Every structure is written in C-alpha cells, then in structure tokens.
Amino acid sequence: MVNLPVIGVLSLQGDFAEHVLMLDTLEVNSMEIRSQESLQNIDGLIIPGGESTSIMKLLELFDLKNSIISRAKNGMPIWGTCAGMIILSQNIIHNEYQNKIHKYEPLKLIDIDVTRNAFGRQIDSFEFDLDVDGLEDPYHSIFIRAPQVSRVGKNVEVLSSITNTQPVILKQDNILVSSFHPELTRDNRIHKLFIQMFS
C-alpha cells in the first residue's frame, strides 16, 4: 500500500497500546495522542476501549475534546471501540447510580444512543462470530463490559449485528464505532476497514 495515513490512537487510558500493535501489523504509521499538538499531525484517530467516564474526563483535562470534534466535522475519520463508541455517541443511557456520578457529555459525532455496560459486567464477557459487511468470513469478536446501541439514527449504517437485532458495528460518514474489542484479537480486518475510509 502507498500513501498510508498516519493514524493517531488516543492514549490517555485504556487499550491504546494494543491498537498501536495492530496498526503495526498493517505497516501503518501510528502516533500516540495526548496533546493538541500531536492531534494536528494525524489523518485519523482511534478512541480505544477503556473506562469511558475516565477518558471523557481526561479529554477535557487535556483540552482535546473540542479539537477532536472540530477535526471530525472537517472530515477526519474516527473509530471508537467499546468505550470509544460511548464517547462518540449522541446520548449515553445510564442507570440511576451512573446518572448521579456522570458529569461528562459525549462528543455527539454519530447519531446513536448507547447504554453503558448493557451486555453485562466483566464476568459476563463473551465472544461471538460476527458477519460483517465488507468481510468475506465471520469475525471472531470479544465483548468485555460492552455497550449496547439503543437507538440508531436514520443516516447511520449498520455494518454488523448480533443475531440481526443488536447492532455492534456502525458507520456514519467519517465516524466508525464498534462495541467490542478488535484490538484484543489477532485479526486485523476491522482495522483494515477503518483504513479503507481514507481512500
């Protein structure tokens, strides 16, 4: 491949190192993002799995939130995995306890509503073979404290669902989200799908 993009991986908390390693398997230039200066030197961004409230807090602390929104609205591709899906969503649905402690708004870059940890707690983690638009063979996915999509906007494309009822990969223009952890597998095909968004 020629003229590969420089992919930034938000590296404030969560599985950022695993995404960098996955990009290395594709020989894609990557950069760990922790500042506005580094954000200006990338062509696309991955927001990794982790703890969504902590990442949103750190986005504000490091003064990155508005800059990411601005780059996205100017067409920069962004992919959020698990917690990243929550952060990119339009609205976050919380339980009563979460509502009391939640102080941070998502980036509102994809028209979906997301329920945090809706697939269950850590002990409820599971794996599933997904049929994904654009992939010939099923993708073996890993779900850990995964969010569920409770509403899908009319301009959002569903690329994969569990049993055709629960969307787990969605795309709207330059924004891609997945509720599972592709970075924890040895299968880089979802990362390839993201890179194809740059062509």
C-alpha positions, -999 to +999 in steps of 0.1 A: +000+000+000+012+035-007+004+068+009-009+052+041-024+076+066-010+084+099-034+070+125-035+085+159-045+064+189-059+084+218-035+073+246-050+087+278-064+055+292-074+021+280-063-003+253-043+021+232-011+000+231-030-029+216-043-007+188-008+005+180+004-030+178-024-039+155-016-010+132+020-022+132+008-055+117-006-035+088+026-014+085+006+018+091+022+048+107+007+054+141+011+080+168+000+081+204-022+111+210-020+130+243-019+167+232-034+191+208-001+194+190+000+157+182-036+158+172-027+181+143-002+157+129-026+128+121-050+118+094-074+097+115-080+088+152-089+057+171-105+061+205-099+028+224-117+007+248-112+015+285-133+034+311-155+059+292-160+083+320-123+085+328-115+091+291-141+118+288-127+135+319-092+133+305-103+147+272-114+178+290-084+179+313-060+177+283-082+202+263-087+177+235-125+175+232-133+205+211-103+199+188-114+163+181-149+175+174-135+201+150-113+177+132-142+152+128-165+179+114-138+187+089-139+151+077-112+133+097-120+096+101-125+085+137-131+050+151-143+043+186-141+008+201-162-002+232-157+029+254-148+048+223-183+040+209-198+055+241-176+086+238-186+092+201-223+087+207-251+113+207-265+102+241-255+079+269-281+060+287-272+054+324-287+036+353-298+055+383-264+053+401-245+063+369-267+093+365-257+106+399-220+104+392-219+113+354-207+148+346-193+145+311-211+148+277-201+125+248-187+140+216-220+136+197-203+127+164-225+097+155-263+097+157-267+067+181-278+064+217-257+039+238-263+021+271-232+016+291-222-019+302-255-032+289-241-066+278-231-072+315-202-068+338-167-082+334-179-117+344-204-115+316-178-111+289-183-133+258-170-140+223-191-141+191-186-148+154-199-118+135-210-114+099-196-080+089-203-061+057-171-059+037-156-091+052-159-125+034-155-146+066-170-142+101-151-121+125-144-136+160-152-107+183-145-102+220-171-083+242-160-070+276-184-048+296-197-038+262-222-010+255-254-016+236-269+006+210-304+016+220-312+040+191-298+042+155-303+075+136-316+073+100-283+083+084-263+056+103-253+024+085-253-008+105-223-030+093-228-059+117-253-071+143-256-100+168-285-122+155-296-094+133-311-075+162-283-058+182-260-035+161-224-038+171-206-021+142-220+012+128-208+039+105-219+074+097-199+093+072-164+095+086-172+080+120-170+043+127-179+026+160-178-010+174-190-022+207-163-049+210-125-051+212-109-058+178-075-048+192-076-079+216-076-104+187-050-113+161-074-104+133-067-070+118-096-070+093-117-044+112-086-021+113-083-026+076-119-015+072-111+017+091-081+023+069-103+020+038-122+050+050-092+071+040-093+062+003 
